[in-house]
Amino acid sequence: MFIFPEAFLLLLLLVPVLLVLRRSELRACETAAALRGRAPKRSYFFARLLLACAFIVSLTMVAARPYVAYDKSASFVFVVDVSRSMHARYSCSEPTFLDRARRVLRQTVDSLPEAQMGIVAFDRFAFPVTQMTTDRAYLAEVIDHGLYVGLMLQATQTEIANALSVVAAKKRRLPEVYGSVRHVILLSDGHVGGNYRRHLQAPITELRDLDVKVSTIGIGNAEATPIARDYAGECDNQHIELNGDKVMIPLRSDILKFIATESGGDYFAESETDRLISVLRSELHSQTDVRNEAAAPRRDMSTLFLFLATLALLGFVYLPVRFRE
């Protein structure tokens, strides 16, 4: 299928190209005969024609934007903790909690190309950092370069309850965008203060009423981990202290399991990414997304034809050198 089928009118260029190449062949033969030389072989002109046609057809396909549409899909929202605690690590040689969350997120996104996905970042506040999309290059760019501690002005609190409330509000107010979302995946160390049950109960209930479950992924270590100091992206193997004591970040799997259980989702350890992917993949084949063709999940195939066009152009340029040999 094609986004711009009108681009196939460019194939009309094949007619003048055919005429020009045919005239070039005749002129070459006439010149060779007049100078008593040897004209290029017929296979040379045939190869030129083939490469020129391949170049034009490939560029036409790029302009037409071919894509593969998927009949069945599901939509997932990933909610990623970017609060200060996600800078936790024992030393500069280790990845931070956020780096580890990026790895889990990237592996999951790459393993489910047919799924629509969106990413919400949160610390004290929360907001979407991507649209709902199947564009894996776009999602990869955001995961690698758009998620970092300090993304918002103050990253000193982990407000999971607020993040879930924001997702519920998006689902309720923007059904044309988030209407098909039935599963939210939260990546966090779960390090929140206060009475977490009281704070989390309202957004969990709201999501459950909207037929949305929350699965959680615990990012952290078995033992509490200090937060490495980081100035302008440079780690100096020192740790953040408060009143002379190191700030230590525990993995609050109890809180994350509470969220998953109360909302009907599952809890996953960081090492269980494959199990998470398996669960999400099973949902791709159990939920039929009833949408029009224009909104259906798709994979753009233009890059393949751009590669073919490049090869055809290189072959066309190199061909005279090859036949002279």
Salt bridges, closest charged atoms under 4 A:
GLU25 OE1 - ARG22 NH1 3.06
GLU25 OE2 - ARG42 NE 2.77
ASP99 OD1 - ARG102 NH1 2.51
ASP110 OD2 - ARG106 NE 3.28
ASP144 OD2 - ARG106 NH1 2.85
GLU206 OE2 - ARG172 NH1 2.26
ASP211 OD2 - ARG182 NE 3.43
ASP230 OD2 - HIS87 NE2 3.89
ASP236 OD2 - ARG229 NH2 3.00
ASP254 OD2 - ARG252 NH2 2.83
GLU270 OE1 - ARG100 NH2 2.91
GLU272 OE2 - ARG275 NE 3.31
GLU283 OE2 - HIS183 ND1 2.80
GLU283 OE2 - LYS213 NZ 3.17
ASP289 OD2 - ARG291 NH2 2.02
ASP300 OD2 - ARG65 NH2 2.71
